Amino acid sequence: MGGGSYMCLQPITGLFQEAASTAMTTLSGAAQISGMVFLLLSWVAGMPSVGRRGAYLAHAAAVGPAGI
């Protein structure tokens, strides 16, 4: 899924002729930072008191209202 998002970066940055490099850097950085969410979830899921289910339920509770 991550590879597909990177394939879309060049056509999207083509929309911003005057600031293509800034758009490319911003979108690339956002994609890399978003990967940190699952690294954090993996770390939290390893905690005995939380577990995998608790980590992903917390993620769903945080992201769910944003989609509404």
C-alpha positions in Angstrom: 0.0 0.0 0.0 2.8 2.4 0.8 4.4 1.8 -2.7 1.2 2.8 -4.4 1.1 6.1 -2.5 4.6 6.9 -3.6 3.6 6.2 -7.3 1.0 9.0 -6.9 3.4 11.6 -5.6 4.8 12.7 -9.0 1.5 13.3 -10.7 0.2 15.2 -7.7 3.3 17.4 -7.4 2.8 18.1 -11.1 -0.3 20.1 -10.1 2.0 22.5 -8.2 4.3 23.8 -11.0 5.9 26.6 -9.1 6.4 24.6 -5.8 6.8 21.0 -7.0 9.8 20.3 -4.8 8.1 21.6 -1.7 5.0 19.5 -2.5 7.1 16.4 -3.1 9.0 16.9 0.2 5.8 17.5 2.2 3.9 14.5 0.8 6.9 12.2 1.1 7.5 13.3 4.7 3.8 12.9 5.6 3.9 9.3 4.2 7.0 8.5 6.2 5.7 10.0 9.5 2.4 8.1 9.1 4.4 4.9 9.2 5.4 5.8 12.7 1.9 5.1 13.9 2.2 1.4 13.3 5.6 1.3 14.9 4.1 3.0 18.0 1.2 0.6 18.0 3.5 -2.4 17.8 5.4 -1.1 20.8 2.2 -0.5 22.8 0.8 -3.9 21.7 3.9 -5.5 23.3 3.0 -4.2 26.7 1.4 -7.0 28.8 -1.3 -4.7 30.3 -2.4 -3.4 26.9 -2.0 -6.1 24.3 -2.6 -6.0 20.5 -6.4 -5.6 20.9 -6.1 -2.7 23.3 -3.5 -0.9 21.1 -5.7 -1.1 17.9 -8.9 -0.2 19.8 -7.2 2.9 21.1 -6.1 3.7 17.5 -9.6 3.2 16.2 -11.0 5.4 18.9 -8.5 8.2 18.0 -9.0 8.0 14.2 -12.7 7.2 14.2 -14.0 10.6 15.1 -11.7 12.2 12.5 -13.5 10.3 9.7 -16.9 11.5 10.8 
